[in-house]
Amino acid sequence: MADTVVHDESGSRFVLKRGDQEIGETVYETREDGGIVFVHTQVDQELQERGLGSILVKGALDQLRDATEVRIGATCPFVRRYFDEHPEYGDLTSR
């Protein structure tokens, strides 16, 4: 069963789903200027260390790249590290 990343706009989060089960989330806040700041990322404890957090963040960033032109930042250490390790997403932080 494939994992999918779903944008839950009303919950200000992106959810990693496996079938109908939520196995992870990355939560964001919207700034006054319309930008987005990721504040927390979490994957079910028994599924950690399998690359699922990276799948989640990549899916979220890809969807935001396609859907918005706002500047994206992160106070979440996991997302900040993801930006550092994936310079191809640097354009999202400089919009």
N, C-alpha and C positions, 0 to 999 in steps of 0.2 A: 504494500500500500504506500503510495507516494505521499510525502509531506507537502503541505501547501501553506503559503503565507497569506493571511487574510487581513485586510485593513478594517478594524472595528472603529470607525470614526467617532461614534457616540461614546466609546470608552477611551478615546485618545490612545489607542494602542494598535500594534500589529500582533497577530496571534499566529503561532505555528501550530497547525493542525495535522493530526494523523487520523484520517477518517473523520469521525465526529468528535474525537477527543482533542482537547487543547493540551499541548505538551510544552508550550513555552509562550512567552510574550515579551515584547519590548514596548515600554510605555513612554509617551512623550507629552510635553506641555507645549501649548501654542503661545508664542510671545506676542506682545502688543503690536509689533510690526508685521505680524503674520508668519514669522519664522517658526521653526519647530526645533525643540530641544529634547533629545532623548534623555530620560532621567533614570530608567531602570530596565534591565534585561534579565530574564530568568527562564531557565529550562528545568523541567521536572528533575529532581535530584537523581533519581535512578537512571536518567538518560543523559546525564552530563558527561562531558569529555568525549563526545562522539561527533563534534562538529555541528551540532544542531543550532547552537547560538549563532554561529556564522551564517548558516542557511537562513535563519530568521532575519538577521540584520541585513544581509544581502538582499533578501526578498523585499524588505521594507524600503531600503534605499532605492532599489530598482523601480518600485512602484511610485515612490515620491519623485524620482527623476522624470518619469513619464507623465505625472499628473500635476506637477506644480513647478513654479519657478521661485519658490521661497528659499531662503538661506536655512541650512540645517546645521545644528550644533549638537553637542552632547556633554552632559555632566556625568552620564553613566560611564564608568571606567571601561566596560566591555566594548561599547560603541566607540569610545575615543580610541581604544587600541585598534579596533577594526579600521577606523579611518587612517591611523598611522601605518597599518600593515597593507592597506589597499589604496594606494595613491590615485587609482583610477576614479575614486569617488571624491577627490579633492575639489572638483568643480562644484559639488553640492554645498561645500562650506564657504565658498567664496562668492556666492550669488548675491 
